[in-house]
Amino acid sequence: MAALDADTLRKALVDDGPYAALDVVATTGSTNADLMADPDAQDRTVLIAEEQTEGRGRRSREWVSPPESGLYLSVLLRPTVPAAKLGALSLVAGVALVRTARHVGLMASLKWPNDLLAGASMAKCAGILAEVTGDAVVVGIGVNVGRLPREVPAGAGGLPATSFHEEGANVDRAEVALALLRSFAEVERSWRGAGGDLATSGLLAEYRANCATLGQRVRVELPGDEARQGLAVEVDAEGRLVVDVDGTARAISAGDVVHLRALA
Ligand SMILES: O=C(O)CCCC[C@@H]1SC[C@@H]2NC(=O)N[C@@H]21
């Protein structure tokens, strides 16, 4: 796959677009770590890496990030919304991922909180890691675009991995980067304009409509080895998953979800 051209991306997304700055680096540890360590980064700064040597995923997992097959990018934002609302940004980014997968012609949905399932296999094609530092939040997104490298491990709960290419979408990473960053800028603007409120931004409705977890029997693996099993009934206005556990509604803000039907 061709290397990403920083000038072309900058022209479309910075000079004529919504971002303040954009850089493409050949290799780095983690684009999230780099932006988090940059106190001078402006609101709406994008960093893309061709390769990451210490790509990180949710709950301290590794995000395998070899050159050529994937898109690895982070966006630093300094939104003036209440700190408690920042967690919802990863769901907002999930909506942008669904729009991007559809843009390249794939069926797509989200496994709560923010795994993109795409194509006929509905396996995991992309993930999101949002991290907060001071008044900034860094939203990192990894997308499997090309041929899947052999060493990609299954995700949480044994969720298999796939890629846009494996699902039949032969797009290059530049097209995916443009579509994703444009979609993300749109949804982030709506979310910020609504003061970080998912419901009034309209994004909660779009998230719910695209959430494959709702209506499923699930096991939620909570931080600290606890687990809950029940029926996923709602994503609430804070972005939490509401699970009916033996008739009691439990709102879960963080955890790994296993769709039990998918295991059957
Ligand atoms: O599904 C997950 O666990 C989240 C994966 C997030 C990976 C991206 S790749 C770009 C950015 N830099 C990182 O180190 N991680 C995120």
The ligand as a Gaussian input file, in Angstrom:
#p B3LYP/6-31G(d) Opt

LIG

0 1
 O       -9.759000      -1.337000      20.436000
 C       -8.921000      -0.845000      21.193000
 O       -8.505000      -1.463000      22.182000
 C       -8.427000       0.551000      20.925000
 C       -7.319000       0.571000      19.910000
 C       -6.808000       1.979000      19.615000
 C       -5.575000       1.948000      18.727000
 C       -5.173000       3.321000      18.270000
 S       -3.981000       3.269000      16.963000
 C       -3.710000       4.977000      17.107000
 C       -3.724000       5.316000      18.581000
 N       -2.415000       5.140000      19.171000
 C       -2.390000       4.150000      20.060000
 O       -1.393000       3.772000      20.700000
 N       -3.593000       3.591000      20.166000
 C       -4.572000       4.253000      19.305000

